[in-house]
């Protein structure tokens, strides 16, 4: 079982429980195949929802508390949101740690189309593990970055259903959709 630590252990501004976050994260890390201990740092001082990998060695995932909130009960934890956010991040971490995936630029150096394409690939795999994945939301987000076209839809489908893709495959999708967009 993957070692997972959550910080802080107790929350004062939100109704979160570190043990619930740890349980979801540990299960996901094992299912996804993340071979290193995971540290999750939750910033309870902001209701925003950004989540990112702040370090690979050691592996640290930074999360603004809004990313884990129940949308119908603000300030309360949603295990579904935890699984959605951490699943996406952990698949991207696994990709980064896999030498056959290829060299990926730092997250801050990714273009929006690259990040969106990689997210589609990550969340598609999460969906195949049985987690709710909001496919239509992801498709709409993908279309916003890659165009509303048959070419973009086919590219999204390849990413969503893909297995064993590499960073060069994701870059190829981005090049393909960029080539199909008309300049307004």
Secondary structure, DSSP 4 states (H G I P E B T S, - for coil): ---EEEE-SS-SSSB--HHHHHHHHHHHHHHHT--S-EEEEEETT-----EEEEEETTEEEEEEGGGGEETTEEEEE-HHHHHHHHHHHHHHHHHHH-TTT-----GGGS-HHHHHHHHHHHHHHHHHTT----HHHHHHHHHHHH-SSHHHHHHHHHHHT--S--HHHHHHHHHHHHHHSPP-
